[in-house]
Amino acid sequence: MPDRPLTSRGAATYERIIEVATREFAEHGIAGARVERIVAAARTNKAQLYAYFGSKDGLFDAVFFGSLRRIMDVVPIDATDLADWAVRLYDEYLRRPDLIRLATWARLERRPAGHLVDDPDRLDDPKLRAIVEAQAAGRVRQGDPFDLMAMVIAMSMAWSPVSNVYAATEDEPAETHDRRRALLRASVHRAMAPDREGAAP
């Protein structure tokens, strides 16, 4: 992918494109997104977009991988309290439902099976190491660290935009969110507790 622009004006244009493209891809997917809409809303032109990102696919990559890095920064894992991590993920999905939609489009249009991204692009290692360390310290149940991580993330997404049961929004009453957080926290704690605390083998 081309380098990010170096001038302040170029950087501002780059960030506008990313912001607009995030909304466009989240709403319409990769195939349905339109470069014409993106450049119009970002107050730029196709030549500038292609200079920065190379192609529409390159732009999606920048948006998508940026969203993966963002959620790691905003909601870092604490493997000593996976229940709290799940609740923080729940809250982030409320604030930024576009992040979940981007991942869903990537799954639907690019990788219907296996890992969501190619091995060189995966960002799991820090999370998996944290879980392994928590297991070694007796804080988390034994089992494949990747499977445990996947389970916690899946539980945190129970009411997210990808739910086929119910998608929550920030507009719902605070007590509704508090009730879900409490259930999520208790459920993850029980599921991830060391075996001696009664977790199923």
C-alpha positions, 0 to 999 in steps of 0.5 A, spaced: 500 500 500 502 507 498 505 510 504 501 515 508 501 522 505 507 527 509 504 534 508 498 536 513 493 537 508 495 530 505 494 527 512 487 531 513 485 528 506 487 521 508 483 521 514 477 524 511 477 518 506 478 513 511 472 516 515 468 516 510 470 510 507 469 506 514 461 508 513 461 506 506 464 500 507 460 498 513 453 500 510 454 497 503 460 492 504 466 491 499 462 490 492 457 495 494 461 501 496 462 506 491 468 510 490 464 516 487 460 517 494 467 516 498 470 522 494 464 526 494 463 526 501 471 526 503 471 532 498 477 529 494 477 526 487 479 519 485 486 520 483 487 522 490 484 516 493 488 511 488 494 515 490 493 514 497 490 507 497 491 504 490 484 501 489 478 500 492 480 493 495 486 497 498 482 502 501 478 497 504 484 494 507 486 500 510 479 501 513 479 494 516 486 493 519 485 500 522 479 498 525 482 491 528 488 495 531 483 500 534 479 495 538 486 492 540 488 499 543 481 501 545 479 495 549 486 491 550 485 484 553 486 483 561 486 475 561 486 476 569 479 478 568 476 476 561 469 477 564 471 485 564 474 484 557 467 482 554 463 487 557 468 492 555 468 489 548 460 490 549 460 497 550 465 498 544 460 495 539 455 499 542 459 505 540 462 503 534 457 498 530 461 499 524 467 495 526 463 489 527 460 490 520 466 491 517 468 484 520 462 481 517 463 484 510 470 481 510 467 474 512 462 474 507 465 477 501 473 475 502 474 469 507 467 465 509 471 460 513 478 459 517 481 465 520 478 472 518 485 474 515 491 471 513 496 469 518 501 474 517 496 479 518 493 476 524 493 480 531 492 475 536 498 473 539 498 478 544 491 476 546 493 469 546 500 470 550 496 473 555 491 468 556 497 462 556 500 466 562 493 467 566 492 459 565 499 458 568 497 462 574 491 459 575 486 464 573 483 461 567 481 454 565 485 450 561 484 449 554 486 451 547 487 459 548 485 461 541 478 457 543 477 461 549 479 467 546 474 466 541 468 464 546 469 470 550 469 474 543 463 471 541 459 472 548 461 479 548 457 479 541 451 476 543 447 483 542 452 486 537 450 488 530 451 481 527 446 478 532 441 474 529 437 474 535 437 482 537 442 487 535 443 492 541 444 500 540 446 506 545 439 508 544 436 503 549 435 504 556 441 504 561 438 499 565 437 494 559 445 495 558 446 494 565 442 488 565 446 485 559 453 487 562 451 483 569 449 477 565 455 477 560 460 478 566 457 472 570 457 468 564 464 469 562 466 469 569 463 462 570 465 459 563 472 461 564 473 460 571 479 455 573 476 448 573 477 448 581 472 453 581 466 449 578 468 450 570 466 444 566 472 440 564 
